[in-house]
Amino acid sequence: MTDDDSIGRRIAHHRKARGVTQIALAQDAGVSASLLRKMEQGSRIASQPVVAALARALHVDSTTLTGQPYDREGPRPDRVHTAMPDLRRALAYWDLSSELGTVPRQPAELARDAAEIATLYQLDRNFEVAQRLPPLLIEAFAMVHDSAEDQRDVLFDALTGMFYAAHAVTYQAGYEDLSTIVEDRIAWIATQSGDPVMKAFASWVRTTSLMRLGAYDAGLRILEKSLAEVDPGSQERPAALRMVGSLHLRSAILAARANRADDAVAHVAEARQAASHTGADTDNDWRNLAFGRTNVEIHAVASAVESGDGPRALALADDLRFSDDVVRRLPIRVGHHHMDVARAQLWQGRTDSALLSLEKAKKLAPQQTRRHPTTREVTRVLVRAHRRANEPLARFSAWLGSDLDW
C-alpha cells in the first residue's frame, strides 16, 4: 500500500508547509518526537487523540489529516456522498413550518419512520439512512412547529431519533460541519422539550465534536454536569437509568483519551452498576442510544485501547462473548469493537490476528469499517510490516480501494 494518502504523510506535508521541525511540532502538540517520527514514516498508527492534538498545533481540521471524506471520487466512489447535499438542505429547514407545503401525518406514523431509520443505522445501511432522512426531517420540522401540545413529546422523540442517525452518518462519512449542525439541532429539541434526559442526551452528542477537537476535559465537565441533573432512581423513568449509564460510558472514553486511565475504569464500573439494574441487554431501547451489559463491556475494552493499554484491552476482549441476538441487532457496535481489538493486537505484534479482527469488522459492518480511519491506518501498518506479498492482506487492502506496494 502506498503511503501517499497516509495520515503521517499529511502531517509531514502540513508541518513542512508551516516550516516547523518534528521536535517543535511534537512539543507544541504534547506528543513525543519519537512517536511523531514513526507516524510520519508510516510505522505507527495515528490514534485519534494524537491526530486531534497535531491538528490543533498545525491549525487545521482533523479531517485534513485523516483525508476524510473518503472515496468521494475515483473508480469506486462511496454512494453516501451523493445524499449529503439533500441532507444539508433539509437541516436548514429546522425553523420552518407548514408554509413548506407538506401534508401532515399523524405523529405515530412519523415515529414508525424514525424507528425504521434507527434500525437501518444499526444495521450499517448508512446510504439508505442518508437517502431517506431529508424529506422526513423537513416533514418532522413542520409537524413540530404546527402540532398540538399533547403531540409534541412523540414528535420530539421521533425527531431526536432521526437526528441521532443523521449525526452518526455524517460523522462517519467525515462531514464534520454537518455533524456539528446536527448537534445544534439536537440541543434545540432538548430546549424545546424541557426533558432533563433529552437535555443530557444533547450533551452526550455534543461531546462528539469535542472529542474530535481533543477537548476531553471540556467534554468531561459537560457530562459531569449532566450526570448531576439526571435522576436515575425513578422506576417510572428507565430511560434516565440508561442515559446515566451512557453518560458514564462516554466519560470513560473521554477520560481514557485524556490519559486519565483510573477515571476511565471508574466510569466503566459506574456504567456496569447501572446496567445491572436494566435486566437483560437493553441496547437500542431509547433514541437509538445503545446501553446494556454488552455495550458496557465493549466500552471497557475500548477505554483500555484509548488508554494505550494493549495487554489489558486484549485480556478484557478475550473474556467478552457476544450473543447471536446482539450480533444480529447491533452489528455496528460489535464491528467497531473488532476494529479496537485490531489496534491492540497490532501494538502487541499480533499482525495476523489484527487482520482477522479487521475482517470480522468488515463482515459485520462493511460500510462503517471501510469509512473508519482506524481501518486504513492499521491496514497501512500491516502492509509495511510484511516484507513479502500477503494474499489476504492484499485482498483486504484492495477492498479498501488502495493499491499495494510490496
ChimeraX attribute file (.defattr): number of C-alpha atoms within 10 A of each C-alpha:
attribute: neighborCount
match mode: 1-to-1
recipient: residues
	/A:1	20
	/A:2	14
	/A:3	17
	/A:4	9
	/A:5	14
	/A:6	22
	/A:7	26
	/A:8	25
	/A:9	17
	/A:10	18
	/A:11	23
	/A:12	20
	/A:13	14
	/A:14	17
	/A:15	18
	/A:16	12
	/A:17	10
	/A:18	11
	/A:19	11
	/A:20	14
	/A:21	13
	/A:22	19
	/A:23	15
	/A:24	14
	/A:25	21
	/A:26	21
	/A:27	13
	/A:28	14
	/A:29	20
	/A:30	13
	/A:31	16
	/A:32	13
	/A:33	17
	/A:34	11
	/A:35	16
	/A:36	23
	/A:37	17
	/A:38	14
	/A:39	22
	/A:40	21
	/A:41	15
	/A:42	20
	/A:43	19
	/A:44	21
	/A:45	25
	/A:46	24
	/A:47	17
	/A:48	19
	/A:49	22
	/A:50	20
	/A:51	24
	/A:52	24
	/A:53	22
	/A:54	25
	/A:55	23
	/A:56	16
	/A:57	17
	/A:58	20
	/A:59	11
	/A:60	13
	/A:61	16
	/A:62	24
	/A:63	19
	/A:64	15
	/A:65	24
	/A:66	25
	/A:67	15
	/A:68	18
	/A:69	19
	/A:70	18
	/A:71	19
	/A:72	15
	/A:73	9
	/A:74	8
	/A:75	8
	/A:76	11
	/A:77	13
	/A:78	18
	/A:79	15
	/A:80	20
	/A:81	20
	/A:82	14
	/A:83	17
	/A:84	20
	/A:85	11
	/A:86	15
	/A:87	21
	/A:88	16
	/A:89	12
	/A:90	18
	/A:91	20
	/A:92	13
	/A:93	17
	/A:94	18
	/A:95	11
	/A:96	16
	/A:97	19
	/A:98	16
	/A:99	7
	/A:100	12
	/A:101	9
	/A:102	14
	/A:103	9
	/A:104	14
	/A:105	11
	/A:106	11
	/A:107	19
	/A:108	13
	/A:109	11
	/A:110	21
	/A:111	20
	/A:112	12
	/A:113	17
	/A:114	27
	/A:115	16
	/A:116	14
	/A:117	27
	/A:118	23
	/A:119	18
	/A:120	16
	/A:121	25
	/A:122	20
	/A:123	19
	/A:124	22
	/A:125	19
	/A:126	24
	/A:127	19
	/A:128	15
	/A:129	22
	/A:130	24
	/A:131	17
	/A:132	16
	/A:133	23
	/A:134	23
	/A:135	13
	/A:136	16
	/A:137	24
	/A:138	23
	/A:139	25
	/A:140	27
	/A:141	22
	/A:142	22
	/A:143	25
	/A:144	25
	/A:145	14
	/A:146	15
	/A:147	15
	/A:148	9
	/A:149	8
	/A:150	8
	/A:151	15
	/A:152	18
	/A:153	15
	/A:154	15
	/A:155	25
	/A:156	23
	/A:157	19
	/A:158	25
	/A:159	25
	/A:160	24
	/A:161	24
	/A:162	29
	/A:163	24
	/A:164	23
	/A:165	27
	/A:166	27
	/A:167	24
	/A:168	16
	/A:169	24
	/A:170	25
	/A:171	20
	/A:172	21
	/A:173	25
	/A:174	21
	/A:175	17
	/A:176	19
	/A:177	13
	/A:178	19
	/A:179	25
	/A:180	19
	/A:181	16
	/A:182	25
	/A:183	23
	/A:184	15
	/A:185	20
	/A:186	27
	/A:187	21
	/A:188	14
	/A:189	21
	/A:190	22
	/A:191	14
	/A:192	15
	/A:193	17
	/A:194	10
	/A:195	14
	/A:196	16
	/A:197	24
	/A:198	25
	/A:199	21
	/A:200	26
	/A:201	25
	/A:202	23
	/A:203	21
	/A:204	23
	/A:205	22
	/A:206	21
	/A:207	22
	/A:208	22
	/A:209	17
	/A:210	18
	/A:211	21
	/A:212	20
	/A:213	18
	/A:214	24
	/A:215	19
	/A:216	23
	/A:217	16
	/A:218	14
	/A:219	22
	/A:220	24
	/A:221	12
	/A:222	18
	/A:223	24
	/A:224	14
	/A:225	12
	/A:226	22
	/A:227	19
	/A:228	10
	/A:229	14
	/A:230	18
	/A:231	15
	/A:232	19
	/A:233	10
	/A:234	10
	/A:235	9
	/A:236	8
	/A:237	12
	/A:238	15
	/A:239	18
	/A:240	23
	/A:241	23
	/A:242	27
	/A:243	27
	/A:244	26
	/A:245	28
	/A:246	26
	/A:247	26
	/A:248	27
	/A:249	31
	/A:250	24
	/A:251	30
	/A:252	32
	/A:253	29
	/A:254	31
	/A:255	25
	/A:256	25
	/A:257	26
	/A:258	20
	/A:259	16
	/A:260	14
	/A:261	21
	/A:262	12
	/A:263	17
	/A:264	28
	/A:265	21
	/A:266	16
	/A:267	24
	/A:268	26
	/A:269	19
	/A:270	18
	/A:271	31
	/A:272	21
	/A:273	14
	/A:274	23
	/A:275	24
	/A:276	12
	/A:277	13
	/A:278	17
	/A:279	10
	/A:280	11
	/A:281	18
	/A:282	17
	/A:283	19
	/A:284	17
	/A:285	14
	/A:286	16
	/A:287	21
	/A:288	20
	/A:289	17
	/A:290	21
	/A:291	26
	/A:292	26
	/A:293	21
	/A:294	23
	/A:295	24
	/A:296	24
	/A:297	22
	/A:298	24
	/A:299	22
	/A:300	25
	/A:301	27
	/A:302	27
	/A:303	29
	/A:304	26
	/A:305	24
	/A:306	26
	/A:307	23
	/A:308	19
	/A:309	17
	/A:310	21
	/A:311	15
	/A:312	17
	/A:313	24
	/A:314	21
	/A:315	12
	/A:316	17
	/A:317	19
	/A:318	11
	/A:319	8
	/A:320	13
	/A:321	10
	/A:322	11
	/A:323	10
	/A:324	9
	/A:325	10
	/A:326	17
	/A:327	15
	/A:328	14
	/A:329	15
	/A:330	22
	/A:331	22
	/A:332	24
	/A:333	23
	/A:334	22
	/A:335	25
	/A:336	25
	/A:337	22
	/A:338	25
	/A:339	26
	/A:340	29
	/A:341	26
	/A:342	30
	/A:343	28
	/A:344	26
	/A:345	22
	/A:346	21
	/A:347	19
	/A:348	13
	/A:349	12
	/A:350	14
	/A:351	21
	/A:352	14
	/A:353	15
	/A:354	25
	/A:355	23
	/A:356	16
	/A:357	22
	/A:358	28
	/A:359	21
	/A:360	20
	/A:361	28
	/A:362	22
	/A:363	13
	/A:364	23
	/A:365	22
	/A:366	20
	/A:367	21
	/A:368	23
	/A:369	26
	/A:370	22
	/A:371	19
	/A:372	19
	/A:373	24
	/A:374	22
	/A:375	23
	/A:376	22
	/A:377	23
	/A:378	24
	/A:379	25
	/A:380	23
	/A:381	20
	/A:382	24
	/A:383	23
	/A:384	18
	/A:385	12
	/A:386	12
	/A:387	8
	/A:388	9
	/A:389	12
	/A:390	13
	/A:391	9
	/A:392	13
	/A:393	21
	/A:394	19
	/A:395	14
	/A:396	16
	/A:397	20
	/A:398	13
	/A:399	14
	/A:400	18
	/A:401	17
	/A:402	16
	/A:403	13
	/A:404	18
	/A:405	11
	/A:406	13
